[in-house]
Amino acid sequence: MEDQDAILIKNLKQIFKDENQVKDLVRIFVTTVPENLEKMESGFLNGEKKVLRSVAHSLKPSIVMTGDEQLISALTEVHQFARGKKEMSNESVREKIAEMKQRLAVIINELNHSPYMDS
């Protein structure tokens, strides 16, 4: 199975032919996705479904680009919950967010050690 960071970079290269743009987008991904995931978790913990919904929605394109089906599925479920389209217990939502954090940590660690993070 292909590494998720490799899938992300491959997807970015298909869209953006300029290596500098790909590097910029990898840097943006590495900094903004964890921040947004923290905002999403905070929104959930504070009972702010609107924040949860908004941040989950904004994360979708970045998460889809990873090609990680489990990550995409977890985000989709949380987003559907936040939109009132899916029933989930608070514990299930917590577990999905924890799963996303764990999977993204691996991807981001790999990206941080890729040539795309060199100056």
C-alpha positions in Angstrom: 0.0 0.0 0.0 1.3 3.4 -0.9 2.2 5.8 1.9 -0.4 8.5 2.5 2.1 11.3 2.2 3.1 9.9 -1.2 -0.5 9.9 -2.3 -1.0 13.5 -1.1 2.1 14.6 -3.0 1.1 12.6 -6.1 -2.3 14.2 -6.0 -0.9 17.7 -5.6 1.6 17.1 -8.5 -1.3 16.1 -10.7 -3.0 19.4 -10.0 0.0 21.7 -9.7 2.8 21.2 -12.1 5.1 23.7 -10.4 7.3 22.0 -7.7 7.4 25.2 -5.7 3.6 25.3 -5.5 3.6 21.7 -4.4 6.1 22.5 -1.6 4.0 25.5 -0.6 0.9 23.4 -0.4 2.6 20.7 1.6 3.8 23.3 4.1 0.3 24.8 4.3 -1.2 21.3 4.9 1.3 20.5 7.6 0.5 23.7 9.5 -3.2 24.3 8.9 -4.7 20.8 9.0 -3.6 20.1 12.6 -4.7 23.6 13.7 -8.1 23.0 12.1 -8.5 19.6 13.6 -7.8 21.2 17.0 -10.5 23.8 16.3 -12.9 21.0 15.3 -12.2 19.1 18.5 -12.6 22.2 20.6 -15.9 23.0 18.9 -17.1 19.5 19.7 -16.0 19.6 23.3 -17.6 23.0 23.8 -20.9 21.8 22.2 -20.5 24.2 19.3 -21.9 22.1 16.4 -21.8 25.0 14.1 -18.0 25.2 14.6 -17.7 21.5 14.3 -19.6 21.5 11.1 -17.8 24.4 9.6 -14.3 23.2 10.3 -15.1 19.6 9.3 -16.4 21.0 6.0 -13.3 23.1 5.4 -11.0 20.1 6.1 -12.7 17.9 3.5 -10.6 18.9 0.5 -7.3 18.5 2.3 -8.3 15.1 3.8 -9.5 13.8 0.5 -6.2 14.7 -1.0 -4.5 12.3 1.4 -6.2 9.3 -0.2 -6.6 7.8 3.3 -10.1 6.1 3.1 -10.4 5.6 6.9 -9.5 9.3 7.5 -12.0 10.4 4.9 -14.7 8.1 6.4 -14.1 9.4 9.9 -14.3 13.0 8.8 -17.4 12.4 6.7 -19.1 10.8 9.7 -18.2 13.6 12.0 -19.4 16.2 9.4 -22.7 14.3 8.9 -23.2 14.3 12.7 -22.5 18.0 12.9 -25.0 18.6 10.1 -27.7 16.6 12.0 -27.7 13.9 9.3 -26.2 11.1 11.4 -26.9 10.0 15.0 -23.7 9.4 17.0 -22.9 9.2 20.7 -20.5 11.7 22.1 -18.1 8.9 22.7 -18.2 7.8 19.0 -17.5 11.4 17.9 -14.6 11.6 20.3 -13.2 8.3 18.9 -13.5 9.5 15.3 -11.7 12.7 16.2 -9.0 10.8 18.0 -8.7 8.4 15.0 -8.3 11.4 12.7 -5.7 13.0 14.9 -3.7 9.7 15.0 -3.8 9.1 11.3 -3.0 12.7 10.5 0.0 12.7 12.9 1.5 9.8 10.9 1.0 11.6 7.6 2.3 14.9 8.9 5.3 13.3 10.4 6.1 11.6 7.1 5.6 15.0 5.3 7.9 16.7 7.7 10.6 14.3 6.8 10.0 14.6 3.0 12.0 16.7 0.6 9.0 18.9 0.3 9.7 20.4 3.7 13.3 21.4 2.8 13.9 25.1 2.5 
